[in-house]
Every structure is written in structure tokens, then in C-alpha cells.
Amino acid sequence: MTLSRPTVTEALEAAGWTGTPARLSHPSGAALSQMSDTGDCDLECPSASTVDFAADTPDAVVLAACLAAAGQLNPEHVAAMEERGSWLSCLKAAGLDNWPGVDVAG
């Protein structure tokens, strides 16, 4: 299976989440499972609830939800994600979202 959310995987690993790219977990009990190569994924929260994310959910939203579920959401990181998302939206609006590496940047 080819995972289509490498940015989320890398960011969670950098934040101390462990496991395989298909299922990363945090000591708090939060866990992210990537269900398919299309980008669908599930977030299991420590409260035992589960959040399903469709493939068209932006990576920044999935990442913010994971960090929030684990109690790791830092306001400084939110600002950085918003700035990055804004930049990528501008590229898309200009029709420049087809360059090599755009999937890694987003």
C-alpha cells in the first residue's frame, strides 16, 4: 500500500508518534490509521471516539486533529500550518499546483 499522507506521517513521527506509516500512535492513546492509498484515514482519540477523514481533507486539518487529540497542539505550529496552507492555496488558484513535489509540500 502506498500511503498518500507522507507529510502527516513525517510530522507525527517528529512529534514523537511511533509505529508504522499505516498506523502511528502516541503514548496518550491517540492513533492514526491510514486506511487506503487514496488518503482516507481514521483518528482514534484517547476518549475512545473515532474521527474519519475523507481523502479530500487537507493534511493540515488531519495533523492538527492528531496533535490536539494527543494534547500536543501548539499555537505556534497552527500559525505555521495556516501560512503553509495559504501559500499552497495561492499556488492552486494560480494553476501552479502540478509541479513535482507539490504533494510533499502540501
C-alpha positions as CSV (number, residue, x, y, z in Angstrom):
1,M,0.0,0.0,0.0
2,T,1.3,3.4,-0.9
3,L,0.4,6.0,1.7
4,S,-0.7,9.4,0.3
5,R,-0.2,11.4,3.5
6,P,3.6,11.4,3.9
7,T,3.6,14.9,5.3
8,V,1.3,13.9,8.1
9,T,3.4,10.8,8.8
10,E,6.6,12.7,9.0
11,A,5.2,15.5,11.2
12,L,3.7,13.0,13.7
13,E,6.9,11.0,13.8
14,A,8.8,14.2,14.6
15,A,6.3,14.9,17.4
16,G,7.1,11.5,19.0
17,W,4.4,9.3,17.5
18,T,5.6,5.7,16.8
19,G,4.6,2.7,14.8
20,T,4.3,2.1,11.1
21,P,3.3,4.7,8.5
22,A,0.0,2.8,8.2
23,R,-0.7,3.2,11.9
24,L,1.0,5.7,14.2
25,S,0.2,6.1,17.8
26,H,1.0,8.4,20.7
27,P,1.6,7.5,24.4
28,S,-1.6,9.5,25.2
29,G,-3.7,6.8,23.4
30,A,-4.3,8.7,20.2
31,A,-3.7,6.7,17.0
32,L,-3.9,7.5,13.3
33,S,-4.6,4.7,10.8
34,Q,-4.2,5.4,7.1
35,M,-6.9,3.2,5.5
36,S,-6.0,3.4,1.9
37,D,-3.7,4.8,-0.7
38,T,-6.3,7.4,-1.5
39,G,-5.8,9.3,1.7
40,D,-8.7,8.1,3.8
41,C,-7.7,7.8,7.5
42,D,-9.1,7.4,11.0
43,L,-8.0,9.1,14.2
44,E,-8.7,7.2,17.4
45,C,-8.9,9.6,20.3
46,P,-7.9,8.8,23.9
47,S,-11.6,9.3,24.8
48,A,-12.4,6.2,22.7
49,S,-14.1,8.2,19.9
50,T,-13.0,7.9,16.3
51,V,-12.9,10.6,13.7
52,D,-13.0,9.6,10.0
53,F,-11.2,11.8,7.5
54,A,-12.0,11.6,3.8
55,A,-9.3,11.8,1.2
56,D,-10.1,15.4,0.4
57,T,-9.5,16.5,4.0
58,P,-6.4,18.8,4.0
59,D,-3.3,17.3,5.6
60,A,-3.1,20.4,7.9
61,V,-6.5,19.5,9.3
62,V,-5.6,15.9,9.9
63,L,-2.3,16.8,11.5
64,A,-4.0,19.5,13.8
65,A,-6.6,17.0,14.9
66,C,-4.0,14.4,15.7
67,L,-1.9,16.8,17.7
68,A,-5.0,18.1,19.5
69,A,-6.1,14.6,20.4
70,A,-2.7,13.9,21.9
71,G,-2.6,17.2,23.8
72,Q,0.3,18.4,21.6
73,L,-1.3,21.2,19.7
74,N,1.0,24.2,19.9
75,P,-0.4,27.6,18.7
76,E,2.9,28.4,17.0
77,H,2.5,25.2,14.9
78,V,-1.1,26.2,14.0
79,A,0.2,29.5,12.6
80,A,2.8,27.8,10.6
81,M,0.3,25.3,9.1
82,E,-2.1,28.2,8.2
83,E,0.7,30.1,6.5
84,R,1.7,27.0,4.5
85,G,-1.9,26.2,3.6
86,S,-2.4,29.8,2.4
87,W,0.7,29.6,0.3
88,L,-0.4,26.3,-1.3
89,S,-3.9,27.7,-1.9
90,C,-2.4,30.6,-3.8
91,L,-0.4,28.3,-6.0
92,K,-3.5,26.2,-6.7
93,A,-5.6,29.3,-7.5
94,A,-2.9,30.3,-10.0
95,G,-2.9,26.9,-11.6
96,L,0.6,26.1,-10.3
97,D,-0.3,23.1,-8.2
98,N,1.0,20.5,-10.7
99,W,4.8,20.9,-10.2
100,P,6.9,18.0,-8.9
101,G,6.9,18.0,-5.2
102,V,3.6,19.7,-4.6
103,D,2.3,16.6,-2.8
104,V,5.2,16.6,-0.4
105,A,4.8,20.4,0.2
106,G,1.1,20.0,1.0
